[in-house]
Amino acid sequence: MSGALRLAALSCALAALPCAALAQAKPDLSGRWQLDVAASDYGQNPGPRQETDTIDLTETQLRLHVASTTRDITETYDLSLPLDGRMVTVDGGVHVDPARILTAASARWDGPVLVLHQRLATDSGPFEAVSRYALSSDGTTLSVQLATADGRPIRVLVYDRCAAPSGPCR
């Protein structure tokens, strides 16, 4: 191999390294997360009084368990999605809060951000939303930005990582 060809091959290989490193830089969101009600911004919608989410994340699968109390109604649900962006129908729908039923969802990574696309049924008709899960640099705070499918902000939820796998978070 000539020197110029070797240099070109080495340059191509080195140029690909940062992209490969970024593709693998997915944060570990697994664990229990307690909603910080005071730090969250619910926009025009009422927010939960309390919520604990448990995330189990593998290379190919997201499993999410949510226990949320809004008004005086406690909702719990489980969701399991592949991380390939494929929309999955939620059998029978899941009440994500008193006014909305999740009918389908998908999950995928966008760099270090986990993106969930949700299709919901509401009293006023079908609705689509996108949640973007971002972890703080110290790994203790999870921010979830919820927006309409066309990007209009709805709410920002802020969660604190729970130290223990069960029991109270604080």
Secondary structure by P-SEA (a helix, b strand, c coil): ccaaaaaaaaaaaaaaaaaaaaaacccccccbbbbcccccccccbbbbccbbbbbbbcccbbbbbbbbbcccbbbbbbbbbbcccbbbbccccccccccbbbccbbbbbcccbbbbbbbbbcccccccbbbbbbbcccccbbbbbbbcccccccbbbbbbbbcccccccc
